[in-house]
Amino acid sequence: MVIAGGIGAWFGTGIVVHWPRQLMQRAMAIALLITAGFMAVRMLASLSLSVGTIGKQRGASRRRCPGEKLIRAAELR
């Protein structure tokens, strides 16, 4: 993947260097908007209340944190 990125950058630079400044700025703006769209969709999908959550189940044993007694003792003070 790194090699493919390097090769793409090497050949892509030869193409982009001949573009006018305004065309290059528009291409970057479009690329950034597309990236922001992907990020927004991914963030909104992760806000689902049913996906990726861990709920308490009845009868399931609860693991305790090793320092939980110390934390609870500090909270009581």
HELIX and SHEET records of a PDB file:
HELIX    1   1 VAL A    2  VAL A   16  1                                  15    
HELIX    2   2 ARG A   21  ALA A   45  1                                  25    
HELIX    3   3 GLU A   68  LEU A   76  1                                   9    
END                                                                             
